[in-house]
């Protein structure tokens, strides 16, 4: 996994996207040291979308939110 600041990302967006596309590398984007976003290979994004849809269909997303709120 690779990490980059938002400032560095402005100069290295092409390289970062290529690392995701061709190297299947995930990149965490940080602002002021905090993780704020990620660049991932598109296949990973599709997998996450499908998993989220499945969890929603099974009612598990609402259950997880309720448990988190109860903490």
N, C-alpha and C positions, 0 to 999 in steps of 0.2 A: 504494500500500500504506500502510496506517495502522498505527501502533504505539501501545500503551497498556500502562501498568503494571497489575499485579494490583490495586493499591490503587485506581487510577482506574477500572478495569473494574467494580469493585463499584458505583460510582455511575453508570456509563454503559453497563451491560449492554444495556439496551433500545435505546439509540442504536447501539451497536456491532453488535447483531444486525440492526437495520434497515439499516445500511450494507451488510452482507453480503447480506441478502435483496433489497433494492430497488436498491442501488447496485452490487451485484456486487463489493464491495470486500473485500479480504483484510486481516485485522488480525493483527499479531504481538502476542502477550501476553508481557510481560517481567516477570521477578521479579528484583529487585536488579540490573537492567540486562541480564540474560541472557534470551535468547528461550527460553520454556518451552512455549508452545502457540500455536495459531492458531485464529482463527474465519474460516471461509471459506464462500462460498455453497455450498448443498447440492449443486448441480450439479458444482462443483469436487470435492467430496468423492466423489461417485459416480464421476467420471472417475478419480480417484486409486485408488479401490477396484478399478475394472475394470482399470487398468493394472497394479496389483500382482498381481491374479489372473492376468493374462496372463503376467507375468514369472515367477510361480511355476510356471505350467503349462509354460513353456519352460525351466525349470530355471535361469534367469538370476539369481534371488535368491540361491540357494545359492552360485553362482559369484561373485557380487559380495561376499558375506560372506567367502568364502574369500580373495579378493584383498585385502580390507580387513584381515583378520586377519594376512595375510602381510607387511603393511607394517610 
